[in-house]
Amino acid sequence: MKEKVLELIAEQFDKDIDELNEEMSFIDDLNADSVDIVELVMSIEDEFSVEIEDEELENLKTIGDVLEFIEEL
């Protein structure tokens, strides 16, 4: 599951998986804007058949946050 999440993030931000680490911030390190984050969330929702609520989305600031969230599903 972790690999798939990293693949989605790498694809969304045009990075190699090897470049990503759990401490990376979407905004500070990957230069994500709100559209990038919404597109990533939609990809994750489609891939894992989940729905991420807006309140939960506010807590997903780093790659590690996303991985932790997915593992808790």
C-alpha positions in Angstrom: 0.0 0.0 0.0 2.8 2.4 0.9 4.4 1.8 -2.5 1.2 2.7 -4.3 0.8 5.9 -2.3 4.4 6.9 -3.1 3.8 6.1 -6.8 0.7 8.4 -6.8 2.6 11.2 -5.1 5.6 10.8 -7.4 3.4 10.9 -10.5 1.4 13.9 -9.3 4.6 15.9 -8.5 6.8 14.6 -11.3 9.4 13.1 -9.0 11.1 9.7 -8.7 10.0 7.6 -5.8 13.6 7.6 -4.6 13.4 11.4 -4.1 10.5 11.2 -1.7 10.6 10.8 2.1 8.0 10.8 4.8 9.1 14.2 6.2 8.5 16.0 2.9 5.9 18.7 3.1 3.6 19.0 0.1 3.6 22.8 0.2 7.2 23.5 1.3 9.1 20.7 -0.4 6.9 19.7 -3.4 5.6 23.2 -4.1 2.1 22.0 -4.1 -0.8 24.3 -4.5 -4.4 23.6 -3.6 -5.2 22.1 -7.0 -2.3 19.7 -6.7 -3.4 18.6 -3.4 -7.0 18.1 -4.5 -5.9 16.1 -7.5 -3.7 13.9 -5.3 -6.6 13.3 -2.8 -8.8 12.3 -5.7 -6.2 9.8 -7.0 -5.9 8.3 -3.5 -9.7 8.2 -3.1 -10.0 6.4 -6.4 -7.1 4.0 -5.8 -8.2 2.9 -2.3 -12.0 3.4 -2.6 -12.1 5.8 0.3 -13.4 9.3 0.9 -11.2 11.9 2.6 -13.2 14.5 4.4 -12.1 18.1 4.4 -11.3 18.1 8.1 -9.0 15.1 7.5 -7.4 16.8 4.5 -6.2 19.7 6.7 -4.1 17.3 8.7 -2.3 15.8 5.6 0.6 18.1 5.3 3.5 15.6 4.7 4.0 12.4 2.8 4.2 10.6 6.2 0.8 12.1 7.2 -0.8 10.6 4.1 0.9 7.2 4.6 -0.3 7.1 8.2 -3.8 8.1 7.2 -4.0 5.3 4.6 -2.6 2.7 6.9 -5.3 3.5 9.5 -8.1 2.8 7.0 
